[in-house]
Amino acid sequence: MGIKRESRVSIGNLLKKGAEEGVYPGAVLLVAQKKEIVFFEQTGNRVLLPIPLPMEKDTPFDLASLTKPLCTTLSIMKLFDQGAVHPDQALGDLLRIPVPPDKAAITLRCLLTHCAGFPGWAPFYLELSSEKPQERKSLLRERLLEIPLKYSPGRRTVYSDLGFMILEWVIEENAGVSLPRFLNEHFFEPLSLEKALFFGTTDPLQNKIQFAATEDCPWRKRILQGEVHDENACALGGYSGHAGIFGTADGVYRLANLLKEHFRGLRDDYLQPETVRTFFEKQHLVPGSTWALGWDTPSPVGSSAGSYISPISVGHLGFTGTSLWMDLQNDVTVVFLTNRIHPSRQNTAIRAFRPKLHNLVMEQLGLNPKT
């Protein structure tokens, strides 16, 4: 097992080239095949301003929308495992308040596959930031029930933060505790992941120098480092169902590997293997949709995971420049964490670079189907 030294050099050179060409200030790449980590290196800087500081392998990143699969979906998986919820349950049954008629029949399955009818995003933070912090989440939830749907549930696919804000609410109602507490009790603490995966804050005054920096935020008027980037998550106290988790490449890998081992039936201590298989299966609710339950699968053309990853794969991206892909057929995991929005979100070069990197990884692992 393992890859040749020249293969590691080839991957490392492309990783370094990404920093040199401004795709990102810095990055950490971890690649595992079966049970062995075959590549784990860092490049560039975790922060550029006011002075450059080097990236480290254990640098914590704002994982952004990796919160959706690794936290919110994982919690729904656990509740499903416990028999507390089912993907075909509707909001009218899951929330303990009257739900408007246009939203009462929306199911968890629709929310998890981004076809529930909600718009993709809304600037809730602009109105919430003037409210008392302890009242903001309840005010947001009132707004989520009021906001008009953009389309009939199940008719289209629109990637939506709002749907995952609703899912956080579902978790609280059915678990009886907050999302962070539920995850800590059932996963992070038993797995000793508290220092590798943890929820963000809105406190800019703590010493956050070890974190990968994100944007020079126009709203907060400062460079964010160790402070959640997503504005809505910030207004809600540092996290929500769509964003807020911070973590290291090793932490993401360890949690992903746990799920992969359950999927393969190698363990059943945290979840039933059939639960993981159910959530990893592409749903086909909307023609052309790539979504499984809370997880994405590779697009036939133009996938961020490149051209060589197998169709039996799941993954997700994070806005800050993070990604996780698991090739379930070839038993390969790729954790690619960058700070590409530091100092500006206008840097979108990673869109072309990410599939190129994944293709090279698969080639060096001998998994290019064209050879």
Secondary structure, 3 states (H helix, E strand, C coil): CCCCHHHHHHHHHHHHHHHHCCCCCEEEEEEEECCEEEEEEEEEEEECCCCCEECCCCCCEECHHHHHHHHHHHHHHHHHHCCCCCCCCEHHHHCCCCCCHHHHCCEHHHHHCCCCCCCCCCCHHHHHCCCCHHHHHHHHHHHHHHCCCCCCCCCCCCCCHHHHHHHHHHHHHHHCCCHHHHHHHHHHCCCCCCCCEEECCCCCCCCCCCCCEEEEECCCCEEEECCCCCHHHHHCCCCCCCCCEEECHHHHHHHHHHHHHHHCCCCCCCCCHHHHHHHHCCCCCCCCCCECCCCECCCCCCCCCCCCCCCCEEEEEECCCEEEEEECCCCEEEEEEECCCCCCCCCCCHHHHHHHHHHHHHHHCCCCCCC
